[in-house]
Amino acid sequence: MSEQLDTTPTFDAIAFRQQLHRFPELSGDEVNTAQVIATQLTSFGLKPIIGVGGHGLFCVIDSGKQGQTTLFRADFDALPITEKATHGHVSQHDGIMHACGHDGHTASLLKVAKQLSITPPAHGKVILLFQPAEETGTGASAMINDPRLTKLPIDNVFAYHNLPGYQLSQIIIKDQTFACASVGAMVGLKGKTSHAARPENGVSPTNAMVDLIGFLQTLPENYRDAFCLVTIVHASLGEEAFGIAPGEAKVMATMRSDCNQAFGDMKVKLAGKVEQLALQHGLEVEITWEEPFNAAVNSTKHVELVKSVARHTHLDIHELEEPMRWSEDFAEFLTKWNGALFCIGSGESHPELHNPDYDFPDAILDTANSVFLGLVNELHR
Protein backbone atom coordinates (compact mmCIF):
# COMPACT_ATOMS: atom_id res chain seq x y z
CA MET A 1 0.00 0.00 0.00
CA SER A 2 1.26 3.42 -0.81
CA GLU A 3 -1.22 4.59 1.86
CA GLN A 4 0.41 5.16 5.24
CA LEU A 5 -1.10 4.04 8.55
CA ASP A 6 -0.17 5.28 11.99
CA THR A 7 1.71 2.38 13.59
CA THR A 8 2.78 4.12 16.78
CA PRO A 9 2.27 2.26 20.06
CA THR A 10 -0.76 4.42 20.93
CA PHE A 11 -2.84 2.77 18.17
CA ASP A 12 -5.98 4.59 17.09
CA ALA A 13 -8.37 1.75 16.18
CA ILE A 14 -10.92 4.07 14.57
CA ALA A 15 -8.31 5.71 12.34
CA PHE A 16 -6.93 2.30 11.40
CA ARG A 17 -10.39 0.95 10.59
CA GLN A 18 -11.28 3.94 8.45
CA GLN A 19 -7.99 3.68 6.59
CA LEU A 20 -8.68 0.02 5.80
CA HIS A 21 -12.09 1.11 4.58
CA ARG A 22 -10.51 3.57 2.16
CA PHE A 23 -8.35 0.90 0.52
CA PRO A 24 -10.34 -2.39 0.37
CA GLU A 25 -9.14 -5.52 -1.41
CA LEU A 26 -11.18 -8.42 -2.76
CA SER A 27 -10.99 -12.02 -1.54
CA GLY A 28 -7.68 -13.53 -2.60
CA ASP A 29 -6.14 -10.16 -3.44
CA GLU A 30 -5.58 -8.84 0.10
CA VAL A 31 -1.80 -8.44 -0.27
CA ASN A 32 -1.53 -4.86 0.97
CA THR A 33 -4.12 -5.27 3.72
CA ALA A 34 -2.23 -8.25 5.12
CA GLN A 35 1.03 -6.29 5.02
CA VAL A 36 -0.50 -3.37 6.91
CA ILE A 37 -1.89 -5.71 9.59
CA ALA A 38 1.50 -7.40 9.95
CA THR A 39 3.22 -4.03 10.27
CA GLN A 40 0.82 -2.99 12.99
CA LEU A 41 1.32 -6.23 14.95
CA THR A 42 5.09 -5.83 14.66
CA SER A 43 4.83 -2.30 16.02
CA PHE A 44 3.26 -3.81 19.15
CA GLY A 45 6.32 -6.02 19.58
CA LEU A 46 4.49 -9.12 18.34
CA LYS A 47 5.80 -11.54 15.72
CA PRO A 48 3.19 -12.23 13.04
CA ILE A 49 3.43 -15.41 10.97
CA ILE A 50 2.51 -14.37 7.43
CA GLY A 51 1.41 -16.04 4.20
CA VAL A 52 -0.76 -18.59 5.98
CA GLY A 53 -3.26 -20.21 3.62
CA GLY A 54 -2.78 -17.39 1.12
CA HIS A 55 -2.62 -13.89 2.60
CA GLY A 56 -3.64 -14.95 6.12
CA LEU A 57 -1.55 -14.27 9.19
CA PHE A 58 -1.56 -14.92 12.90
CA CYS A 59 0.51 -14.26 15.98
CA VAL A 60 0.90 -16.27 19.18
CA ILE A 61 1.02 -14.52 22.54
CA ASP A 62 2.57 -17.04 24.93
CA SER A 63 2.48 -16.61 28.71
CA GLY A 64 5.32 -19.09 29.11
CA LYS A 65 3.15 -21.07 31.52
CA GLN A 66 1.01 -24.14 30.94
CA GLY A 67 -2.63 -23.57 30.12
CA GLN A 68 -5.20 -23.57 27.35
CA THR A 69 -4.75 -22.15 23.87
CA THR A 70 -7.47 -19.79 22.62
CA LEU A 71 -7.82 -18.50 19.07
CA PHE A 72 -9.64 -15.30 18.10
CA ARG A 73 -10.36 -14.68 14.42
CA ALA A 74 -10.99 -11.55 12.38
CA ASP A 75 -11.51 -11.39 8.59
CA PHE A 76 -10.27 -8.65 6.27
CA ASP A 77 -11.49 -9.13 2.67
CA ALA A 78 -13.91 -6.74 0.95
CA LEU A 79 -16.72 -7.09 -1.60
CA PRO A 80 -17.21 -6.17 -5.31
CA ILE A 81 -19.72 -3.41 -4.49
CA THR A 82 -19.58 0.27 -5.45
CA GLU A 83 -19.84 2.40 -2.32
CA LYS A 84 -22.49 5.11 -2.05
CA ALA A 85 -21.60 7.24 0.95
CA THR A 86 -20.54 10.76 1.88
CA HIS A 87 -18.32 10.15 4.91
CA GLY A 88 -14.63 11.00 4.85
CA HIS A 89 -13.30 7.48 4.39
CA VAL A 90 -15.14 6.37 1.24
CA SER A 91 -13.45 3.59 -0.73
CA GLN A 92 -10.75 4.78 -3.10
CA HIS A 93 -10.92 1.54 -5.11
CA ASP A 94 -13.68 1.66 -7.72
CA GLY A 95 -16.22 -1.12 -7.42
CA ILE A 96 -14.77 -2.48 -4.15
CA MET A 97 -15.83 -1.68 -0.60
CA HIS A 98 -15.92 -3.01 2.94
CA ALA A 99 -19.67 -3.60 2.88
CA CYS A 100 -19.62 -6.33 5.54
CA GLY A 101 -17.56 -4.74 8.30
CA HIS A 102 -14.43 -6.83 8.00
CA ASP A 103 -12.41 -3.64 8.41
CA GLY A 104 -14.02 -3.26 11.83
CA HIS A 105 -13.49 -6.90 12.78
CA THR A 106 -9.79 -6.46 12.02
CA ALA A 107 -9.42 -3.18 13.90
CA SER A 108 -11.13 -4.57 16.99
CA LEU A 109 -8.84 -7.61 17.09
CA LEU A 110 -5.84 -5.30 16.74
CA LYS A 111 -7.10 -3.47 19.84
CA VAL A 112 -6.92 -6.84 21.60
CA ALA A 113 -3.42 -7.37 20.21
CA LYS A 114 -2.30 -4.01 21.54
CA GLN A 115 -3.61 -4.77 25.03
CA LEU A 116 -2.21 -8.30 25.17
CA SER A 117 1.18 -7.04 24.03
CA ILE A 118 1.20 -4.99 27.25
CA THR A 119 -0.57 -7.46 29.58
CA PRO A 120 -0.20 -10.96 28.15
CA PRO A 121 -2.29 -13.88 29.43
CA ALA A 122 -1.29 -15.25 32.82
CA HIS A 123 -1.44 -18.84 31.61
CA GLY A 124 -1.48 -20.62 28.24
CA LYS A 125 -1.43 -19.03 24.80
CA VAL A 126 -3.65 -16.69 22.81
CA ILE A 127 -3.63 -16.82 19.00
CA LEU A 128 -4.83 -13.74 17.11
CA LEU A 129 -5.70 -14.82 13.58
CA PHE A 130 -6.51 -12.58 10.61
CA GLN A 131 -8.27 -14.40 7.79
CA PRO A 132 -8.56 -13.50 4.10
CA ALA A 133 -11.18 -14.75 1.62
CA GLU A 134 -14.08 -15.13 4.03
CA GLU A 135 -16.65 -13.95 1.51
CA THR A 136 -15.80 -16.76 -0.91
CA GLY A 137 -15.76 -19.47 1.74
CA THR A 138 -12.17 -20.49 0.99
CA GLY A 139 -9.96 -18.59 3.44
CA ALA A 140 -10.67 -20.54 6.63
CA SER A 141 -9.96 -24.00 5.25
CA ALA A 142 -6.80 -22.75 3.54
CA MET A 143 -5.49 -21.40 6.84
CA ILE A 144 -6.55 -24.45 8.83
CA ASN A 145 -4.70 -26.71 6.40
CA ASP A 146 -1.45 -24.74 6.76
CA PRO A 147 0.89 -26.85 8.94
CA ARG A 148 2.02 -23.78 10.87
CA LEU A 149 -1.49 -23.54 12.29
CA THR A 150 -2.48 -27.22 12.22
CA LYS A 151 0.38 -28.22 14.53
CA LEU A 152 -0.86 -25.94 17.31
CA PRO A 153 -3.06 -27.59 19.97
CA ILE A 154 -6.10 -25.29 20.15
CA ASP A 155 -8.74 -25.55 22.88
CA ASN A 156 -11.07 -22.63 22.17
CA VAL A 157 -11.98 -20.58 19.09
CA PHE A 158 -14.06 -17.38 18.97
CA ALA A 159 -15.16 -14.85 16.38
CA TYR A 160 -17.84 -12.21 16.04
CA HIS A 161 -19.71 -10.50 13.24
CA ASN A 162 -21.38 -7.11 13.42
CA LEU A 163 -25.14 -7.31 12.79
CA PRO A 164 -27.45 -4.46 11.72
CA GLY A 165 -31.06 -4.59 12.89
CA TYR A 166 -30.15 -5.17 16.54
CA GLN A 167 -29.43 -2.76 19.38
CA LEU A 168 -25.98 -1.18 19.28
CA SER A 169 -23.51 -3.35 21.22
CA GLN A 170 -26.10 -6.05 21.96
CA ILE A 171 -24.63 -9.56 22.03
CA ILE A 172 -26.53 -11.92 19.72
CA ILE A 173 -25.85 -15.59 20.29
CA LYS A 174 -27.32 -19.08 19.96
CA ASP A 175 -26.40 -22.52 21.21
CA GLN A 176 -25.62 -25.18 18.59
CA THR A 177 -26.17 -23.98 14.99
CA PHE A 178 -25.66 -20.22 14.80
CA ALA A 179 -25.39 -19.76 11.01
CA CYS A 180 -26.51 -22.03 8.18
CA ALA A 181 -24.52 -24.07 5.72
CA SER A 182 -24.90 -22.88 2.14
CA VAL A 183 -23.61 -23.46 -1.37
CA GLY A 184 -24.34 -22.21 -4.85
CA ALA A 185 -25.19 -25.01 -7.29
CA MET A 186 -24.88 -24.32 -11.01
CA VAL A 187 -26.24 -27.08 -13.25
CA GLY A 188 -25.48 -27.09 -16.97
CA LEU A 189 -27.64 -29.18 -19.33
CA LYS A 190 -26.33 -29.65 -22.85
CA GLY A 191 -28.19 -31.30 -25.70
CA LYS A 192 -28.22 -30.34 -29.39
CA THR A 193 -29.75 -27.30 -31.07
CA SER A 194 -31.90 -27.60 -34.17
CA HIS A 195 -34.19 -25.53 -36.34
CA ALA A 196 -37.39 -24.61 -34.54
CA ALA A 197 -39.31 -26.16 -37.44
CA ARG A 198 -37.53 -29.49 -36.85
CA PRO A 199 -37.12 -29.84 -33.09
CA GLU A 200 -37.02 -33.61 -33.46
CA ASN A 201 -33.61 -33.25 -35.10
CA GLY A 202 -32.15 -31.84 -31.90
CA VAL A 203 -31.90 -32.83 -28.24
CA SER A 204 -33.76 -30.32 -26.10
CA PRO A 205 -33.00 -29.80 -22.40
CA THR A 206 -36.38 -28.09 -21.85
CA ASN A 207 -38.19 -30.91 -20.06
CA ALA A 208 -35.10 -31.74 -18.00
CA MET A 209 -34.80 -28.10 -16.93
CA VAL A 210 -38.45 -27.94 -15.85
CA ASP A 211 -38.09 -31.23 -13.98
CA LEU A 212 -34.92 -30.03 -12.27
CA ILE A 213 -36.47 -26.77 -11.08
CA GLY A 214 -39.44 -28.65 -9.65
CA PHE A 215 -37.09 -31.11 -7.92
CA LEU A 216 -35.07 -28.31 -6.35
CA GLN A 217 -38.14 -26.46 -5.10
CA THR A 218 -39.49 -29.55 -3.31
CA LEU A 219 -36.12 -30.89 -2.08
CA PRO A 220 -36.39 -29.27 1.39
CA GLU A 221 -39.60 -31.25 2.05
CA ASN A 222 -37.46 -34.34 2.58
CA TYR A 223 -36.01 -32.91 5.81
CA ARG A 224 -38.62 -32.48 8.51
CA ASP A 225 -36.12 -32.34 11.38
CA ALA A 226 -33.89 -29.63 9.93
CA PHE A 227 -34.26 -26.22 8.38
CA CYS A 228 -33.54 -26.54 4.65
CA LEU A 229 -34.04 -23.99 1.91
CA VAL A 230 -33.43 -23.97 -1.84
CA THR A 231 -33.71 -20.69 -3.73
CA ILE A 232 -33.71 -20.68 -7.53
CA VAL A 233 -31.62 -17.64 -8.40
CA HIS A 234 -31.26 -17.95 -12.17
CA ALA A 235 -32.42 -20.09 -15.11
CA SER A 236 -31.77 -19.80 -18.83
CA LEU A 237 -32.80 -21.85 -21.86
CA GLY A 238 -31.58 -21.60 -25.43
CA GLU A 239 -31.28 -18.42 -27.44
CA GLU A 240 -33.61 -15.44 -27.77
CA ALA A 241 -34.51 -16.46 -31.32
CA PHE A 242 -37.81 -17.86 -32.65
CA GLY A 243 -36.07 -20.01 -35.25
CA ILE A 244 -33.88 -22.09 -32.91
CA ALA A 245 -34.95 -25.05 -30.76
CA PRO A 246 -32.82 -24.90 -27.60
CA GLY A 247 -29.82 -27.15 -27.08
CA GLU A 248 -28.49 -25.80 -23.76
CA ALA A 249 -29.92 -24.78 -20.42
CA LYS A 250 -28.58 -23.59 -17.07
CA VAL A 251 -30.12 -23.57 -13.62
CA MET A 252 -28.56 -21.86 -10.61
CA ALA A 253 -29.78 -22.32 -7.04
CA THR A 254 -28.60 -21.56 -3.52
CA MET A 255 -28.98 -24.40 -1.01
CA ARG A 256 -29.05 -23.81 2.77
CA SER A 257 -29.50 -25.83 5.93
CA ASP A 258 -28.90 -25.53 9.66
CA CYS A 259 -27.71 -29.16 9.71
CA ASN A 260 -24.45 -30.20 8.05
CA GLN A 261 -25.71 -33.78 7.62
CA ALA A 262 -28.93 -32.72 5.90
CA PHE A 263 -26.95 -30.21 3.83
CA GLY A 264 -24.59 -32.94 2.59
CA ASP A 265 -27.53 -35.20 1.78
CA MET A 266 -29.20 -32.46 -0.26
CA LYS A 267 -26.09 -32.15 -2.40
CA VAL A 268 -25.96 -35.92 -2.92
CA LYS A 269 -29.63 -36.01 -3.93
CA LEU A 270 -29.14 -33.15 -6.42
CA ALA A 271 -26.16 -34.89 -8.01
CA GLY A 272 -28.18 -38.09 -8.34
CA LYS A 273 -31.11 -36.25 -9.91
CA VAL A 274 -28.89 -34.56 -12.47
CA GLU A 275 -27.36 -37.90 -13.49
CA GLN A 276 -30.85 -39.36 -13.84
CA LEU A 277 -31.92 -36.49 -16.10
CA ALA A 278 -28.82 -36.96 -18.25
CA LEU A 279 -29.69 -40.59 -18.92
CA GLN A 280 -33.40 -39.94 -19.35
CA HIS A 281 -33.04 -37.09 -21.84
CA GLY A 282 -29.72 -37.92 -23.52
CA LEU A 283 -27.93 -34.84 -22.21
CA GLU A 284 -24.43 -33.91 -21.13
CA VAL A 285 -24.57 -32.45 -17.62
CA GLU A 286 -22.24 -30.61 -15.26
CA ILE A 287 -22.62 -29.44 -11.67
CA THR A 288 -20.43 -26.67 -10.30
CA TRP A 289 -20.44 -25.87 -6.59
CA GLU A 290 -19.66 -22.24 -5.71
CA GLU A 291 -18.95 -20.53 -2.36
CA PRO A 292 -19.40 -23.55 -0.07
CA PHE A 293 -19.96 -22.98 3.65
CA ASN A 294 -20.59 -25.49 6.44
CA ALA A 295 -23.01 -24.67 9.22
CA ALA A 296 -21.41 -22.78 12.11
CA VAL A 297 -22.17 -24.98 15.12
CA ASN A 298 -21.42 -23.50 18.54
CA SER A 299 -20.35 -25.40 21.64
CA THR A 300 -22.74 -25.05 24.59
CA LYS A 301 -19.82 -24.49 26.95
CA HIS A 302 -18.43 -21.65 24.87
CA VAL A 303 -21.83 -20.04 24.34
CA GLU A 304 -22.30 -19.93 28.11
CA LEU A 305 -18.84 -18.41 28.46
CA VAL A 306 -19.65 -15.61 26.00
CA LYS A 307 -22.92 -14.93 27.82
CA SER A 308 -21.14 -14.82 31.17
CA VAL A 309 -18.57 -12.32 29.89
CA ALA A 310 -21.35 -10.21 28.34
CA ARG A 311 -23.24 -10.09 31.64
CA HIS A 312 -20.12 -9.10 33.55
CA THR A 313 -19.49 -6.36 30.97
CA HIS A 314 -23.10 -5.13 31.39
CA LEU A 315 -24.01 -5.90 27.78
CA ASP A 316 -27.53 -6.83 26.71
CA ILE A 317 -27.85 -10.42 25.43
CA HIS A 318 -30.25 -11.60 22.73
CA GLU A 319 -30.55 -15.37 22.28
CA LEU A 320 -31.73 -16.41 18.83
CA GLU A 321 -34.51 -18.98 18.49
CA GLU A 322 -33.46 -19.89 14.94
CA PRO A 323 -30.05 -19.86 13.21
CA MET A 324 -28.99 -17.03 10.97
CA ARG A 325 -29.80 -17.96 7.38
CA TRP A 326 -26.58 -16.45 6.08
CA SER A 327 -23.29 -18.35 6.28
CA GLU A 328 -19.91 -17.64 7.84
CA ASP A 329 -16.55 -19.15 6.96
CA PHE A 330 -15.70 -19.34 10.66
CA ALA A 331 -17.74 -22.56 10.51
CA GLU A 332 -14.55 -24.32 9.37
CA PHE A 333 -12.83 -23.42 12.64
CA LEU A 334 -15.85 -24.66 14.60
CA THR A 335 -15.81 -27.92 12.67
CA LYS A 336 -12.24 -28.54 13.83
CA TRP A 337 -12.24 -26.95 17.31
CA ASN A 338 -14.83 -26.14 19.97
CA GLY A 339 -15.85 -22.53 20.27
CA ALA A 340 -18.49 -19.93 19.50
CA LEU A 341 -19.48 -17.45 16.82
CA PHE A 342 -21.60 -14.54 17.99
CA CYS A 343 -22.75 -11.16 16.71
CA ILE A 344 -22.60 -7.65 18.05
CA GLY A 345 -25.52 -5.37 17.22
CA SER A 346 -24.71 -2.52 14.84
CA GLY A 347 -27.89 -0.53 15.56
CA GLU A 348 -31.53 -1.19 14.80
CA SER A 349 -31.64 1.27 11.89
CA HIS A 350 -28.08 0.73 10.63
CA PRO A 351 -27.72 0.01 6.87
CA GLU A 352 -27.75 -3.69 6.07
CA LEU A 353 -24.69 -5.80 5.34
CA HIS A 354 -23.58 -5.92 1.69
CA ASN A 355 -25.42 -2.67 0.94
CA PRO A 356 -23.59 0.17 -0.88
CA ASP A 357 -24.31 2.59 2.01
CA TYR A 358 -23.01 0.28 4.75
CA ASP A 359 -20.21 1.41 7.09
CA PHE A 360 -18.99 -0.37 10.22
CA PRO A 361 -20.08 1.45 13.41
CA ASP A 362 -16.90 2.44 15.23
CA ALA A 363 -18.79 2.48 18.54
CA ILE A 364 -18.69 -1.32 18.75
CA LEU A 365 -14.90 -1.56 18.46
CA ASP A 366 -14.73 -1.16 22.23
CA THR A 367 -17.55 -3.69 22.70
CA ALA A 368 -15.70 -6.38 20.77
CA ASN A 369 -12.48 -5.55 22.56
CA SER A 370 -14.11 -5.89 25.99
CA VAL A 371 -15.73 -9.23 25.14
CA PHE A 372 -12.53 -10.72 23.73
CA LEU A 373 -10.43 -9.50 26.65
CA GLY A 374 -13.12 -10.80 29.02
CA LEU A 375 -12.79 -14.22 27.41
CA VAL A 376 -9.01 -14.06 27.79
CA ASN A 377 -9.48 -13.20 31.45
CA GLU A 378 -11.85 -16.12 32.01
CA LEU A 379 -9.74 -18.70 30.19
CA HIS A 380 -6.19 -17.50 30.94
CA ARG A 381 -6.20 -15.66 34.24
N, C-alpha and C positions, 0 to 999 in steps of 0.2 A: 504493500500500500504506500502510495506517495503521501497519503493522509497521515498526519502525526497525532498520536494520542498522548495524553499526559500519563506518564508511567512513574510519577513520583510516589514515594511511600504513603502519601496522604490518601490517594485513590478516591476520586470522585466518581461513584458508580453511575450517577445520572448522566454526567458528561460522557463517560465511556459508552453507556448504552445508546445515547443519542448519536454518538460518532459511529458506532456500529450500524445504526439505522441509516445513516447517510450513505454508507458504502456497503450495501448488501451483496451477497454472492449466492448463486444457486447451488442446489445439492450437487456435490461432486466437484464443485469449482471453488471451494472455500479456502483457497490457498492463503490469501492475504489475511482473512479473518483469523485463521488458525495461527498465523505468525504473530498477529497483534495480541492474541490471547496468551501465547507462549511468552512474548516479551513482558506482558504485564505480570504473569506468574513469576518470571525470573526476577523482576524488580522487587518482588516480595521476599526474595531469597529462596524461593522454591525451585525445584529442578523438574520442569515438565519433560515428559517422554512424548516425543512428537511422531507424526507419520503413522499413527496407529489405525489400522483398518482404513487407510486413505488419508484424509486430512485430520483425523481425530487426534486427541492428545489427553494425557492425564498426568497428575502428579500425586505422589504418595507422601503423606505427612505422618511420620512414624514417631510414636512416643518413646520408643526404645524399650518399652515394657510390654509384657505379654497382655493379650486382650483380643477383642474382636476386631474384625476389619469391616468398615462401613464405606460403601460407595455412594456418592451423590452425583447425579448426572444433570448436565445442561446441554441443550442443542443449540446450533448456531447457523443453520442454513436458512435461506430466504426463499421467496416464491416468485414465479413469473407473473407478477401482477403490477400494473402501472398505478403508482400511488396518486391519490387525489387528496391533498392536504395543504394547509397553509402554515403549519408550524415551521420553526426554524431549522429543523433537521430532516427535511424531506429527502427522500432517496435521490442520490446523484447518478444512479445507474438506471437508464431508461428501461422500463418494462420489468424491473426487479424491485421488490420491497420486502421488508420484514413485516408481513401481514399476519403473522401468527405469534409474535412476541418472543421469538427465539433470542433476539437481542437482549431482552429483559431477563430471560432465563440465564443467559451467560453472565450478564452484569451482576445478578444477584449471587451467583455461585462464586464470582470473583470477590464479592464482599466477604463471603465465608472464607475464601482463601486468604484474604488479607488478615482477617481476625485470627485464623488458625496459625498463620505464620508468626504471630505475636504470642498467642497462647495455644500451643499445640495440645492435642488430647492427652489426658493423664495416663491412659492405658490404650494399647492396641494401635491400630492404624486407621487413617481416614484417606480415602481415595477421592479426589475431585476430578471428574471425567467430563470432557467437553466433546460432544458427538456431532459429526457432520451428517448430512444426508438423512435426516429424520423424515422429511416430507415424502421421500421416495421409498421409505421402508427398507433401506439397504444399509444404513450407517451402523445400526446397533449390532447386527450379526457380523459385519466386517470387523468391528472393534473386538467383539467377544471372541472371534476366531483368531485374533492376533495373539501369539504365544506370550508376549510381554504382559498381557492382561490375563490370559487363561491360566497362567501358572500361579496367580495370586489366589490364596484362599480367602474368599469373600463370604461374610456372614449376613450382611444386610445391604439392601440397595434401595435408594429413594430417589424420586424425581417429582417435580410438580409442573403443572401447566396453568397459565393464567386462563380465566374463563369469564367472558362477558355474560351479562344477564343475571349475575349474582352480586350480592352486596360486596362492596370494596373490602378486601382483606378477609372475607369469609373463607373458611376452610371447607372445601367440598370433598367428601370422601365416601367410599363404599367398600364393604368387606367383599371378598371374592372378586368376581369380574367387575372391573371398573370401566373398561373401555372395550368395545367389540373388536373381534377379528374382522378383517375385510380384505377383499381382493377384487381387482378388475379383470373380468374374463372377456376376451375378444375372440369370437368364433368366426372363422372364415369358411365359407361354403363355395366350392368351385365346381361348376359343371361345364356346359358348353353353350355358347351363344348360337343363335340362329336367326333367320329372318322371322319377323313376327307373323308372316303369312304361312310359315312352315315351322311352327314350334316343335313339331314331332321330330325334326331333324337335329334338335339340340338336346341338352340335358339341363333342365331348369331346376334351380334350388328353391323355387318359390314355396312349394309345399313343405319342404324341410325347414325353411326359415319360419313359416307360420307355426309349425309343430314345435320348433325349438323355443320360440317366444312363449307359447302356451305352457311348455314344460317348465321354463324358468319361473314364470309367474306363479305356478302352483307348487314349486319345489319346497318352499318353506312349510307347507301343510304336512310334510312328512315328519316334522319335529315338534311334537306337542310339549316336550319338556324343556325346550330351549327357545330363546328368541332368535329367529332367523328372518332375514329380509333379502329379497332380490329386487333390484331396481334396474329396469331396462333403460339404458341411458342413450342408446343410439342404435339405429337399424337402417341398412341401405340394401337396395336390390336393383341390379342391372343399371342401365343407362337411362337418362331422361330423353328417350327417343321412341316414338310410336312404332318405328319399323324394326325394332330389335327385341327379340325374346331374350330375357335375361339369362346369363350364364354364371354370374357371381353374386354372392350376397354376404353381408357382414352383420353380425349382431354383437353389441357390446352391453354388458351388464355388470353392476357392482353387487357382490355378494357379501352379506354380513351375518355375524352370529355372536352371541355372548358365550358360546361354548366351543372350545377348540376342537373337540371331538366331532360335534355336529357340523362344524365348519369344514373339517377335512372330509367328512362324508358327503357333504353337498358337492364338493369339488369332484369327488370320485363319481358320483351319480351323473354330474354334467358331462364328464369325459365319456362315460359309458353311453349316454344318450347321443352324443355327437357321433361316436363310432357306429351306433345303430343306424342313425340317419344316413351316414355315408354308404353303408351297405344297402339300405332300403332304396335309396334314390340314385345310386351310382355316382356319388360325388367324391371329390377330394376335400378333406377337411383339415383344419388346423386350429388349435386352441393356444392362445397366448395369455399368460397370467401376468398382470401388471400391478405394481405397488402392493405387494402382499404384506399383511400385518396379522400376527397372532392376537388373540384376546389378551388384554392386560389383566392378569389375575393376581389380586392382592392377598397377602398372608394376613390372617386374622390378628396374629400377634403384632405385626407391624402397623396395621390399621389402628389398633388400640394404642400403640405407642405414639402415633401421630396425633390422635385425639387427645391423649394425655398432655402432650407438649402444647397443643393448641389451647387447652383449658388453662394451663399454667401461664400461658402468654396472654390470656384474656381475649382470645379470638373466638368469634362465633363459629359454630360447627354446623354444617348441613350434611346430613347423611342421605345419600341417594337411595331411592327405592329400586330404580332400574339402572343398568349400566349406560354410560355414554354411548351413543351410536357411532360416534367417530372413533378412529383408531389412533394408536400411539406406538411408535417404534420402541418405546421403553418396555413393551411387552416381551421383547427378546431377553432383556435382563431379568425380568420376573419369571421367565420360563426356566432360566438357569439358576437363579438365586432367589431366596425369599426376600420380600420387601413390600413396598407400597408406592403406588402412584396416586397423587391427589391433585386437586386444583385449588387455586386461590382466586377468589372473586375479583373481577376487574371493574365492577360497577354495574348496576342494573340497567343503565341506559348506555353503556359503553358500546361503541361500534363492534360488530361481530368479527370473529376470526375470519381471515382470508378475504376480508372486504378491503377495497382500495382506500377507505378512510380510516382504517384501523391504526392505532398507535399504542404501544405498551404503556400502561399507567405506571409512572415512576414511583407512585406512592406505595406500591406493593413490593418494591425492592427490599425495604426494611422488613416487611412481613415474611418474605421468603427467607431472608437472612436469619430472623429470629427463630423460625421453625427449624431450619437446618442446624443452627447452633444449639437449639434446645435438644434436638436428637443426638447431637454429638455429646452433649452433657449427660444425657440419660444413658447412652451406650458406652461412653469412654471416660466417665468421671472417676 
